[in-house]
């Protein structure tokens, strides 16, 4: 959805809502995928390394 040419906030909001309604529903999260607080925590890691 392109909202670059929408001038005011309300118009942008309307366009976004319409696009969300038209979009295909998102797939459910897989059973084994942890989210947010359930993710494994990283204690300490060397600088510059990816944590997950």
C-alpha positions in Angstrom: 0.0 0.0 0.0 1.4 3.3 -1.1 0.5 6.2 1.2 3.2 8.7 -0.1 0.7 10.8 -2.0 -1.9 10.9 0.9 -1.7 14.4 2.4 -3.2 14.2 5.9 -3.0 11.6 8.6 -6.7 10.7 8.5 -6.5 9.9 4.8 -3.5 7.8 5.3 -5.2 5.9 8.1 -8.2 5.2 5.8 -6.0 3.9 3.0 -4.1 1.6 5.4 -7.3 0.2 7.0 -8.7 -0.5 3.5 -5.5 -2.3 2.5 -5.4 -4.3 5.7 -9.0 -5.4 5.1 -8.3 -6.4 1.5 -5.0 -8.3 2.3 -5.0 -12.1 2.7 -5.1 -13.3 6.4 -1.7 -14.0 7.9 -0.8 -17.6 8.6 -0.9 -18.8 12.2 2.5 -19.0 14.0 3.9 -22.6 13.9 3.5 -24.6 17.1 7.2 -24.8 18.0 8.1 -21.2 17.5 8.7 -19.2 20.7 7.6 -15.6 20.8 8.9 -12.7 22.8 9.3 -13.6 26.5 9.3 -17.3 25.7 12.5 -17.1 23.6 15.7 -18.5 25.0 17.7 -15.7 26.7 21.3 -15.0 25.8 23.5 -14.6 28.8 26.8 -13.2 27.5 28.2 -13.1 24.0 31.4 -11.9 22.4 31.2 -8.4 21.0 30.1 -8.3 17.3 28.5 -11.7 17.3 24.9 -12.4 16.4 23.0 -13.5 19.4 20.5 -15.8 17.7 
